[in-house]
């Protein structure tokens, strides 16, 4: 909640009867109320706002109060009263004491004029301004060691008042000096040191109307645009002050009295409440810096104009007093920021979702390669003839492979006898691996002088599954290239992938 100095409090003195002042934390409030007697005398009244229902407690003394007496509620439930007594002002504390009212005299300030400042953020101290012809004295009327004490003396005539921080250290005042009014800040922890706070131009009159310590939002009034207007800015920002057109109503006046708290570092989202006054009456206005409009609402019946507070949730509390309900608070839920309608855009066709690619599983380290086992000995195989031409010899005995069967007269034509070749002793070599299933044949090259032959690199497929044979048949003599078999699929020999060594005119496959 933020309490600002309204136009009534800016006057050095004047009738303050009926105006309600709310404590810094919103727990209590105080005002001057009138008796129902014929004289219509005034008495102090304290409102309790922190309970489930508001209620009022009269704090009347032995004599009626003057209409210009000022009240300031404290957060501990006591009410400070400032009375004019002859040429001075007496400062006292009022509090409920059983059926009556207790009063504690704090002291007096000898000055022709004394104006209470808005409640401090802590809610336990009280300050007042004593303006004179060429200077203004700042007094601490409550919270000092020995009653009211003078804080500092400021050149010029000071009015208004707004707190800029939650600690109660920085106080902003409107100072009139050399015919111009500028806002200055007073540092209370440095003995009242003053510095210029607000100056739009050197020739303009710039006054601070409201300040929110949480967000740094400042509401000000200046004639820099050419005539008196309401504007806003941010404390400590380098951006210029802006003067919205919606805050310049025709035929009426606007006075801000409360701002939404708790908007840390978000001044443009703070809701500000205004009292709107015109010939037709008084009503409410709500505005946010991020919006470009001033929303207007009817005021509740019996509303005490210019008083109210915001909650952190954005609810506006408005005190009112009627004959049926002399102490009441109207709660108004103000909608949030209005979002401007966007232009209609063409509908975009939905895109089919793409399945995520599964990550490739990394290959682990390869183990040692095992040496293939040698071919197992199988049954007999039936060799085929190499083709036409005069045979050079007979295959004869196959050694470990066994003898072959001769083709019958109904299966093959009779072959001429061939000259048997000298058998050579097989030389064992490294195992050839599992090669029995490849189905290729070996074509020895007759041009090799040492009759060394190797397996074909690309063996041809056979018509049927190769039979398991015990080993490679022995060749007695190399076959010339022109006499090589034309169809490899007629051969049932196995492909040998290992080295072959031929000695003594023969060959052996290991």
N, C-alpha and C positions, 0 to 999 in steps of 0.2 A: 504494500500500500504506500502511496505517496500523497502527502498533504502539501498543498501549494498555498501560497499567499494570494488570496483573491483581492479584488479591487477594494473591498471593504477594509481589509487589514492593511492595505497600503496607506490609508489615511493616518496621519499622526494621532488623531483622536477622533472620537465620534461615538454615536450610539451603537452598541454591539448587542443589544437585547435581542433575543430570539435566534441568534446565530449559533449553530452547533459546531464545536471543535472536537475532533476525534483524536485520540491518543495515537502515538506512533505505531503501535502494534495492533490497533483496532480493538483493544479490549474494553476501553471506556470512552465516554464522551461527556461533554458538559456544555450547558447553556444556561442563560437567564430565562426563567419562566415567570408568568404572571399569575398572581392569586385571582381567585374568583370573587374577591370582595369588591366593594364599590370603588375603592381607591385604585384597584388594579396595580398593586405594588409588585416589585420584582424580587425574585429569590433564586439562588443557585440551585441547579438540578443536575445530578450525575446520572448518566445512563450506563448500564452494564450491557455490553454487546457480546461478550465472550460466552455466555450461557446458551442453553437451548432456545430460550425466549428472552428478548430484551425487556428490561424493566428499568424504572426510574426511581431514584431516591432523592427526596428534597434535602438540601443542605442549608436551610434557612437559619439565620441567626436571630439576635434579639431586635434587630432593626431591619427594615427593608433596604435593598440594594439600589444603587443608582443605575440608570440605564447604560451608562458608559463604563461600568465595571467590566474588566476583562477576565476571562476564565481560561485555564489551561489544564487539561486532565493529565495526570501522570500514570505510568503503567502499574504503580503500586496501589492504585485506587484512590489516592488523594487528589484534591483539586486545588490548584494554585489560583488565587484571586488577587487582582490588582485593583486597588481602590484609590480614587483621588481624595486626598485629605488636605485641604487648604492648598499650599504651594508645593506639595510633595505627593508621592505615591507610596502607599503602604502595601507590603507584600505579605500574604498570609497563606497558610495551608488549611483547607477544610476537609473533614472526613467524618463519616458516620460514627456516632458514639451513643449506642443504645437508642433511646427514643429521640435524642436530640442530635446536635451537631457539635463536633469538636473543632477548635480553631487554634492554630499555632502561628504566632506572629514571627516572621523572618526578619523584618527590618523595613526600612523606608529609603527611598531615593529622592533626593531633593532636586527636582527638575520640572520645568513647566510642562513637558510632554514626555510620555513614556508609552511605547508600543511593544506588546509581546510579539516575539517571533514564533514561527510555527514550531511544533514539538520537535525535539531533537530525536535522531534515530534511536538512541538508547532509551529514551522515554523517562529518564530520571533527572535530567538537567533542564533549566529554563533560562532563556536569554531574552533581553529586551533592548530596544534602541531608544536613545534620547537625542533626537535631532535638535540642533540649535542653528544659529545664523550661518556660520561658516564651517562647522564641523559636526560630527555625530559621535556620540559615545556609546560603545557597546558594553552592556551590563550583563553579568551573570547573576540573575536574581534568585536562583535556587541551585544548590549544589556546591556552593563555596564553603570555606571554613568558618567564616564569621558573617553570615548573612549575605546580602547583595554586595558584590564587588565589581569594580570597573575592570574591564578586560583590555580595551584599547580605545584610542581616539582617532577617528578617521576624518581626514579633510573632506569637506563637502557635506551635502545633505543626503543622507541615506534613507531609503525606504525599502519595502518588499522584504525579501528573505527566502532562501531555499537552500537545503542541505544537499551537498554534492557527493557525500560518501556515507557509508553505514557506520563509520566510527565517530561521526560528529566532529570531525576536525575542520573540514572545509565548508565555509559559509559564503554563499553568494548574495551580494547586495547590489541594488541599483543606486548608483551615486550620481547626484547632480553637481557638476563642477564646471565653472566657466560657461554656463549657459547650455551645456550638453549633458545628456544622461547616458552613462555607460555602466555596464555590469562589472563589478570587481569581485575578487575572491579574497576572503580573509582566512588566514591560516592560524587557527587558535592555538596550535602547539608551538608556534614561533612568536608568541607574544602579540598576536594580532597583526602580523605582517600582511600587507595588501598587495595585490597585483591585478592588472587588467585581465578580465576574462572574456568579455564580449565587446567587439567593436567591428561592425560591418564596414562602415566608412568613417572618416574623421568627422564628417558633418552630420551624421545620422544620430538619432536618439534610439538606443538599443536597450531594452529592458528584458530581464529574464522573468518569465511568468511561472514556469513549472520545470522541475528537474527530477529525474528518476535515477537514484544511485545505482540500481542494478544494471540497467541497460545503457546508461549514459545519455538517454534521450533528453533533449532540451526543447522546451516550448518557449518562444520569445515573441516579443512585439517590437516592431521597428518601422520607422518611416523611411528606410533606405530605398524602397521601391518608388518613392515619391509621395506616398501617403501611408498612414498607419495601417499595418497589416500584421497578421499572425504568420509565423514561420516556424520551422523546426530545423534542428541540427543535432549533431552527436558530439558529446564531450570528448575532446582530444582528437577529433577527426580533422583531416585536412580538406574535406569536401566543403563546398560552399553551403550557406544557409539556403533553404528552399522555402518558397512561399506558395503553397497550393491554392488553386483557385477555389476549391470547395470550402476553404476556411475563410472566405470573404462573402458572407451572406448579405443580401440586400434587405434593407429595412429592419435590421436587428443587430444584436451584438453576441459575440461568442466569448465565453470565459471558461478555460479549462480548470478543473478542480481535482481530478484524480487520474492516475495512470496505472496500468496493470503491472504488478511487481513480478519479480522472479524471471524476467526474460533476459538472462545473462547473454551478453554479446549479441543480442537480437533486437536492436531498437526499432527496426521497421515492423516488427510483429507486435509491439506494445499497443494495447487498446487505450485510448484516451477518452475520458468523459468530459463533455462540455455542458455548460448551462447556456441555453439559448433564450434570449429575451427579446421580445418585440412588443408592439402595441397590442397584439392579440393575446399575449400571455407568456408563460414560461414553459419550456419543455426541454427534453434531453437530446443530446447529440453524441454519437460515438464515431470515432475515426481512428484509423491506423495509417501510419506513414506509407505502408506498402499499397494501400488502397487509394483510389482517386475519387472517392465520394465520402460524403458525410451522411451517415445514416441517422435518421431522426425518429424519436420515440416519445410518446406522451408521458409526462411525469405522473407519478402516483399522487393520489389525493392527499393533501396535507404535507407534501414534500417540503423539507426545509431547504430552500434553494441554495445551491452552491456547496452542498455537503454530500459526502459519499465516499466509498472506498471500494477498491477492487480486491478480489481474491486472486491467488496465484492460478486458480483454475479458470479464470475469466468470468467470474460472476460479479456483477455490480450490485453493491448493497446501498440502498437509499433510505436514510432515516426519514420518518414522517411523524406528524402529530395531528390528530383530529380529536373532536369532542368524544367520539365513541372509543377511540384508542389513542390516548395521549402519548404513548411511547411505542413506536413500531418501526420495523425495518422491512422494506420491500426488496425482494431478491429478484433480480432480472438477469436471466441467462442470455447473454449477447452471443449471437452466432460468430463463428470464426471468420477467417478471411474469406472474402468472396472471390472465387476463381472466375476469371473472365472466360466466356465460352470460346472454344477454339473453332476454327474453320473446319468444315467436314472434309475429310481426306478420303481418297479412293481406297477401297478395301484391298488389302494386299493378300494375294493367294498364299495359303499356307504352304510352306516348304516341307517336303517329306523328310523326316528325320533320318539321318545317315547313321547306320550302325557303327558303333565305335570299333576301330581296328584293334584286334587283340594283339597285345605285345608278343613279339617273337621270343620264344623261350631260348635262352642262350645254350649253346651246345657245350656239354661238359668235356672234360679232357678225355681223349681216346686212350683206351687201354692197349697193352701190348698185343701185337698181331700174332696169332697162333699159327704154327706151321701146319699146313694141310696134311692129312694122313695119306699114305700111298693108296692106290686103287686096290680094292679087294679082288681076289681071283674069282672069276665067274665061270660059267659053262663055256661050251665051244661056240665058235662063231663060224659062219659060212661065208668065205670070201667070194667076191665076184671078180669076173675077168675084166681086164683093162680095156678091152675093145677089140676091133678088127686088127688084122695084121698077123704076121708070122710070130708065134710065141717064141720067147727067148729062153724059157725054162719052165720048170714046174715048181709050184709053191711047196710041194713036199710036206715034210713034217713041220709043225708049227711050234715045236719045242713045248714049253709049258702051256701053250694054248691048245694043244692036242691036234689031231689030224682032222682035215676037213672032209666033208662028204662030197662024193662026186655026183654031179647032176645026172639024173636019169635021162634016158633017150627022149622021154616025152617033155622034159623041161628045158634042156639046153642042147645045142648042137655039140657033136663030138669035137674035142679039141685035139690038135696034134700034140704028140708028146714033146715035152720040153726037156732041155738038158738040165739036170739038177745042178744046183749051185753049191759051192762049198759053204758049209755052215760056219758061222763065226760065233765066237763066244760072246755072249751078251755082257756088256759093261754096265754095271749098276751106276746109276746117276741119282741126282736129288729127286725127291718126289715131285711129280707133276701136278699134284692137286686134283681136285674133283673135276676132271675134264671129260669123263666118260659120257656126260650128257650133252656135250656141245654138238655132236653129230657131224663134224667136218672130216676132211681127209687130208693126207700129207702127199704132196707132189714133190718128189726129189728132183733136184736140178742136175741134169747130166753134165752141165758145164763145169761143175765144181770138181777140181782136181782131187781133193781129198775126200770127196763124197760126204762132206758135212752138210746136213740138211736141217732145216727148222720147220716148225709148224706153220701152217697158213695163218696169216693175220686175221682173215675174215672167213671163217668156215661156212660152208653152205649147209642149209637145213636138209634133212632127209625126209623121205615120205612117211616114215613111221618112227616111233620112239626107238632110240638106240637101245640095244640090249646091253646088259651089264656084262662086260667082258673082263677077264682077269688081268689083261695087260695089253701092251701093244705088240702086234705080230712082228716077227723078225723078217726083214727083207734080205734076200740073199744077194741081190745085185741092184744097183740103181737103174731106174727105168729112164730111157731118153725122153726129152721134152715132147718130141713129136709123137711118142707112143703113150703119153699120159692119158689117163681116162678123161673123156669129154664130159661126162656127167658125174659130178661129185656126189650126187645123191645116191649112186649105185654103190658107193663105198661105205663100209660099215666100220672103218677104222676109227680110232679115237684121236682127238686132237691132242698133241703133246705140247704143253706150254713150257716145259723145262728144256734144258740144253740136251742135244743129241750128239753122241760121239761115235764115229764109225771107224773101225780099225780092221785091217786085213781084208778089205774088199767087201765087207758086210756092214750092217748097221744095227744098232741096238738103241732102244729108247729107254731112258731111265725114268 
